[in-house]
Amino acid sequence: MEKSKPISKKKLVVKVLIAVVLSMLFTVFSAQFIPSIMIGKIQFEYVIALLFYLVLLIFLSLKYEKIFALTSGILTAIIFVMMVFNIGWDETSIYKSSFLIFGKSQSSYQKTDIKAAEHAITPHISLQKRIQQSVNSKDSTVRLFAVEHSLLYFNEYYGKYRQICRQFSLVKYIKDNFKYVKDPANFDYFASPTESIQVMAGDCDDYSILMASAMGAIGVKMRIIWTEGHVYPEMCCGDKTSFDKYVNAIYLFFTDEVEGKPINYRLDKDGNYWLNLDLTDYYPGSKYYSDVVLSIIYMK
């Protein structure tokens, strides 16, 4: 096979730049089919894919121009055809991923420690038990609701993030559609999850009961936090490596909602990361209503 002739410095720079740009495109597209590999906060599968394409394309562009042009053309055509036939990520997903990875740095994590209240009165154990007993993840209506809406969003990312897509799809639906309605005067009314599914409305404890029940129905470990004048749910994301995957998914799935904001979480004594799912904002990990904790209610 005939090798390419020596090239000028200017042409060399142009070839390398073209190889770099194409490598970034091919990396973002092909990495969707590679499971997420976290090393610290870095999704290492992108690093592996980028290095592979960079070495391959730069080598071909410098040594074998025709093979370089043919390889780049075939890969670009494959991406175009797959986007046309809706196989894998479309152009919007590719843009969001590339912008997140190569252009915009992520916001910071923000750990919130559990702070005991100095003057507030801890809710009576009977109220805590009523909330705990209201959570029901085994009811068939709750299960059907959870499964249906876990399939509604983020399917294009399933190859990479797996069940995180299902969990955040359900979170997004509930957050986007649940409307706040106050309880009767001077009475704490705790709606069952099936009741909340029918009306998609209620106050913070009704929302928390619904979220804990629905997420529990698709296998997520949940707890409910009782703070001063408010109740909200938290989901368990597992250890640090698992939590980093959740964070990367949040920045990809909820790009507009999380813009410029930190991801809020708590860390328990066993090293598990708990993500805030409060109704007060539209993305998982939103700001805590209060860092004071009067009670932590775990699901049975």
C-alpha positions, 0 to 999 in steps of 0.5 A: 500500500502506497504511503502518503508523501511528506506534508507541510506544517500547515497541512499537518495542523489541518489534518490533526485538527480534523482528526481531533474534531472527528474523534470527539464526534465519534467518541460521543456517539459510540460511547452511548453503547458503552456502560458508564465507567466511573473513576472519581468524577470522570466517565472513563469510557469517554477517555478510552474512546477518545484516545482510541479514535485520536490515535487511529485517525491521526495515524491514518491521516498522516500515513494513509490519506485514502484510508483516513478519508474512507474510515471517516466517511464510513463512520460519519455515514453510520452516525447519519443513518442511525440518527435518521432511523432513530437508532441510538442518540439523535443530534440533540443528545449528541450535542448535549453530551458533547457540550457537557463533556468537552465544553461545560464543566459540571456544577459542584456537589454540595453535601448537607449534614444532618442538623438537629433542631434547637427549638423545634418540636420533633413530630409525635411518633404517631404522625411518623408512623402514619406516614410510614404506614401510608407508603405502599410500594406493593399495591398493583396500582402503584406498581403499574403507575411506576412502571408506566412512567419509568419508561416515559423519558430518557430511553435513548440513554438506557444503554449507558445508564440502565436503571438510572434512566427508569428511576429519573424518568419516574422522578421527572414525571412526578415532579413535573405533574404533581400540584401543591394543595394544602391540607384541611385546616388544623389537620394533617391529612396523609393521602395514600399513593393510590389517591395521589395517583388519581389526582396528582395533587396534595401537600408535601407529605402526600408528594413524599408518600407518592414518591417513596411508594412509586420509587420503591415499586421499581426497587429504589431504597427511599426515606422521608425527611421531616424538617421544620414545616416541611416533609420531603423524600430522599433516594439512596444512590449507593456508594461514591462510584454509583453516586457519580453515575447518578450525578452525571445522569442528572447533568445530562437528563436535566440540563436546563433545570440544573443549570448553574446549580449544585447537586445536593446530597447527604451521606449516611454512616454506612457510606451511602449517598442520599439524593434530595427529591424535594418538590421545591425544584424540578431536578433530583438533588435540588436545594434542601428546604432546610438543613434541619432534620427533625426525623428520618422515616425509613420505609419498611 
